[in-house]
Amino acid sequence: MSDISHILGMTSCAETCQGDLLPAPGIAPAADPERSRRYGRARFLLCLTEFGVLVGVLALLTLTGAARALLGFCATPGEPLWLQHLAYLVMIGVLTRAALFPVQLLNEFWLEHRFGLSFETFPAWFWQWLCRSALFGVVVAALLLPVADTLRWWPYLFPAWCVVFLLVRPFLLHTLEQRLLNCFYPVRFLRNETFTVPGLGKTTLPVYEVQVSHRTRRAEARIQLRGKRSAIYVTDTLIEAFSDGEERIVIAHEFGHLYDREHLESRTAAGVAQAQRKLMLGSVQVLAGALALLSMQFLAPRVGLAEIHDLAGFPLLAGLTLALATAISPLLYAEARQDERDADCYALAVTGDVENYVSVMHKLRQMNLEDTDSSAWSRLFFDTHPSYAERIRLALEYRRRMKPKTKPPAFRGWRHVQRHGRR
């Protein structure tokens, strides 16, 4: 579940804003900058370690010959070949998840407890980890099986694989993931919210409350864009901590994503250009898969593989694809940050409530314990939202732009007024 704002901030900017733009009364003080910085650094290092372990394990399974041994182990006489290959892919997934377990335990459980963001028990976290691993592991193995069995014809079948991936991905995200989350985080209907969206008119969306307070103190919100079935999801921690005015800012931000997708990206020149950039960046991700396949054709004879379709090399192929896709992720994250800025601009324009916008940012910064100053590497490979400082500057610029001019114009003399009147 992606949150409404990956709040990152600077102490100097926060202090400036306290003098220039005060948060709403009753807002809790900002989180300790040093504590937030330590949490941000630890989380960044653990995420980096997790990615390194994932790619490293996949590569080593091929390079050390372990994948070939697994392939031989799954070659049960009398069993269909596709079933043998499916068992092989499932075992690759099991070994990879087992290698990732210590890092994910530190990142998702220990670190959250260490900094007071989570209070769920280890058995509860472990059961959720097992269910997530089993469900998505089996689904991914089933999706990769046709790819693995047809690798010898990849130059001809690659476009078909891409089409299938694009068709199946929404199902994985919106159906399986949602049902899995509902098992651990109950969802209930909260209310309907209505905003006037330019180009769409008065639009009403249902708002659902996700109960997370039994596991975490984080506050998050997101919109699920599914045509007529679009909906907004907010955590009960956010509902509990935010005032009515602050909730309206959050909901308006989510409506901003709807405005961006349904109006700007289809009916305005700048929006169409942005949609084309997103399509191009999606194509670049597909290019990462093609480059990985080309690299494997070059590497196969050099690492003891007969051909590219030798399934002992499939883990290395997966690792190369992940590495190349990550190499271009900064472009995708930059586009995601632009989407969030557009949604912020919509929220400010439709509500005109700068004070509540700022207090939303302060509260999210405190409740989610976000880093006060993210590193350049974190911004490149992990940050999908503008920084806290950027969002505060956006609010200040909006307030200055919309502030009415109270100073009367200078009097130029009667002659000028008469001349102006004759004109």
Sequence and secondary structure as in RCSB ss.txt:
>XXXX:A:sequence
MSDISHILGMTSCAETCQGDLLPAPGIAPAADPERSRRYGRARFLLCLTEFGVLVGVLALLTLTGAARALLGFCA
TPGEPLWLQHLAYLVMIGVLTRAALFPVQLLNEFWLEHRFGLSFETFPAWFWQWLCRSALFGVVVAALLLPVADT
LRWWPYLFPAWCVVFLLVRPFLLHTLEQRLLNCFYPVRFLRNETFTVPGLGKTTLPVYEVQVSHRTRRAEARIQL
RGKRSAIYVTDTLIEAFSDGEERIVIAHEFGHLYDREHLESRTAAGVAQAQRKLMLGSVQVLAGALALLSMQFLA
PRVGLAEIHDLAGFPLLAGLTLALATAISPLLYAEARQDERDADCYALAVTGDVENYVSVMHKLRQMNLEDTDSS
AWSRLFFDTHPSYAERIRLALEYRRRMKPKTKPPAFRGWRHVQRHGRR
>XXXX:A:secstr
   S      HHHHHHHHHHS   TT      HHHHHHHHHHHHHHHHHHHHHHHHHHHHHHHTSHHHHHHHHT 
 TTS HHHHHHHHHHHHHHHHHHHHHHHHIIIIIIHHHHTTSB   HHHHHHHHHHHHHHHHHHHHHHHHHHHHT
GGGHHHHHHHHHHHHHHHHHHIIIIIHHHHHHHHS EEEEEEEEEEETTTEEEEEEEEEE  TTTB    EEEE 
 GGG EEEEEHHHHHHS HHHHHHHHHHHHHHHHIIIIIHHHSHHHHHHHHHHHHHHHHHHHHHHHHHHHHHHHG
GGTT SSTT GGGHHHHHHHHHHHHHHTHHHHHHHHHHHHHHHHHHHHHHH  HHHHHHHHHHHHHHTT  SS  
HHHHHHT  S  HHHHHHHHHHHHHHHS   S      HHHHHHHHH 
